[in-house]
């Protein structure tokens, strides 16, 4: 699923430049507790329906699609850089529709 999701995410242009993310106060609060970057935390909050567990260095959310997975499927690997800025891939919005 991870490989297929990455391919679909790219096709659906579900990548985000981290420097364009504006963290909310709630994201900053969770960043202070976990030491995960505030931009990543903001994306996690936007992609998730709930935070199941958190501790320094780790956030386990329930994704809005119902999955419970580390970092809510936000993947920095092989996402590349645009203009020297880090990017991350997000899971497809609707995997059932995307698969058809």
N, C-alpha and C positions, 0 to 999 in steps of 0.2 A: 504494500500500500504506500509506503514512503516514496518509492521511486515514482510510481504512477501519480501520486499527489503532487510531487514536485513538477512533473511535466505538465500536468493540468494547471497548476498554479501559474506556471510561466505562460502557458497559452492564454489563460484568463487575465494575465497581467496583474497577478496578486502579489506583487512585490512592493516593498515600501523602503524608501530611503530614510534611514534612522534620523538623519539631521533635520528632516521635515516634520518629525513627530513632536507635538507639543504636550508634555506631561501635565496631567491634572494634579491638583492637591492630593487626591486619593492615590494616584500613582506615586507621587513623591513620598507619601507616608509609607507605602509598601516597599519602596526603594530603600528608605531608611532602615527598615526592619530586615530586609533580605540582601541588600547590597547588589541587587540586580539593577542594571541600568534603567533609569527612569523612562527612557524611550521604549525599551523592551517591555517594561511593566505596563506602560500605557497601551501598547498593542495587545498585551495579554488581557487586560481589562476589557478592551474593545472586542476581542474575539471570544471571550468567555462568558458563561452564564453565572459562574460562581468560582471562588477560590476555595479549594478543598483543604490545602495545607501549604504552609510556607515556613521557611527557616532561612538563615543566612545561606545565600548561594542557590536557593531552590524555591520555585513556586510551582505547585501542582494545581492547575485549574480544571474545571469542567468546561470544555469547549462548547460553544453554542450549538454545535451539531450533536452534543451528547457524550462525546468521548471524554475520558479523563486521561490526560496525557501531559507529560512534562512540557512546560513552556507553551502549551496550547497549540502545538504544531508549528510554532514560529521557528523557522529554520534559517540560520545564517550560512550554512555550508553551501558552497558552490553558487551562492546568489550573486556573487560578483560585486563590483564596485562601479558606481556611476559617478563620473567626475571626481574620482578619488574618495567618494563617500560610501560608507558601508550600507548594504541593503540586506533585507531579510525577505524570505518567502512566507506567505500565509497559506493556510489550507484553502482549497476551493470553497466557494460559498455554499454549493449544494452538490455533494458528491454524486447523488443519484442522477441529477440532471446532467452533470458533467460527463458521466459515464456513458450516456446515451448517444 
